[in-house]
Amino acid sequence: MELVVKFLAWCLIINYGLLVLWFIAVVIAKPMIYKMHNRWFDISEEQFNSLNYIAFGIYKILVF
């Protein structure tokens, strides 16, 4: 049981770390990230913001 608790605790720490990293990347490098994705997909900046917000929310719900 202790092994399972430690494993889940590390999973939680890693997932929180990814959420924080994702947030920092979007705050600091949003124009660069948008430009890169705009090359692959023809989306507007508003669509990019909406998709990023939705994906961030879904990931956060799954982590919790």
C-alpha positions as CSV (number, residue, x, y, z in Angstrom):
1,M,0.0,0.0,0.0
2,E,2.9,2.4,0.8
3,L,4.4,1.8,-2.6
4,V,1.1,2.7,-4.3
5,V,0.8,5.9,-2.2
6,K,4.4,6.9,-3.1
7,F,3.7,6.2,-6.8
8,L,0.5,8.3,-6.8
9,A,2.3,11.1,-4.9
10,W,5.0,11.2,-7.6
11,C,2.4,11.2,-10.3
12,L,0.7,14.2,-8.7
13,I,4.0,16.1,-8.4
14,I,4.9,15.4,-12.0
15,N,1.4,16.4,-13.3
16,Y,1.4,19.6,-11.2
17,G,4.9,20.4,-12.6
18,L,3.6,19.9,-16.1
19,L,0.7,22.3,-15.4
20,V,3.0,24.9,-14.0
21,L,5.4,24.5,-16.9
22,W,2.6,24.7,-19.5
23,F,1.3,27.9,-17.8
24,I,4.7,29.5,-17.7
25,A,5.4,28.6,-21.3
26,V,2.1,30.1,-22.5
27,V,2.6,33.3,-20.4
28,I,6.2,33.9,-21.5
29,A,6.4,32.4,-25.0
30,K,2.8,32.7,-26.3
31,P,3.7,34.5,-29.6
32,M,6.4,31.9,-30.4
33,I,4.1,29.0,-29.6
34,Y,1.2,30.4,-31.6
35,K,3.5,31.1,-34.6
36,M,4.7,27.4,-34.5
37,H,1.2,26.0,-34.3
38,N,-0.1,28.4,-36.9
39,R,2.4,26.9,-39.4
40,W,0.9,23.5,-38.8
41,F,-2.8,24.4,-38.4
42,D,-4.6,27.4,-40.0
43,I,-6.1,28.8,-36.8
44,S,-6.7,32.3,-35.6
45,E,-5.2,33.6,-32.3
46,E,-8.6,33.5,-30.7
47,Q,-9.0,29.8,-31.6
48,F,-5.5,29.1,-30.3
49,N,-6.3,30.8,-27.0
50,S,-9.7,28.9,-26.7
51,L,-8.1,25.6,-27.5
52,N,-5.3,26.1,-25.1
53,Y,-7.7,27.2,-22.3
54,I,-9.9,24.2,-22.9
55,A,-7.0,21.7,-23.0
56,F,-5.5,23.3,-19.9
57,G,-8.8,22.9,-18.1
58,I,-9.4,19.3,-19.2
59,Y,-5.8,18.3,-18.1
60,K,-6.3,20.1,-14.8
61,I,-9.6,18.2,-14.2
62,L,-8.0,14.9,-15.1
63,V,-5.1,15.6,-12.6
64,F,-7.5,16.5,-9.8
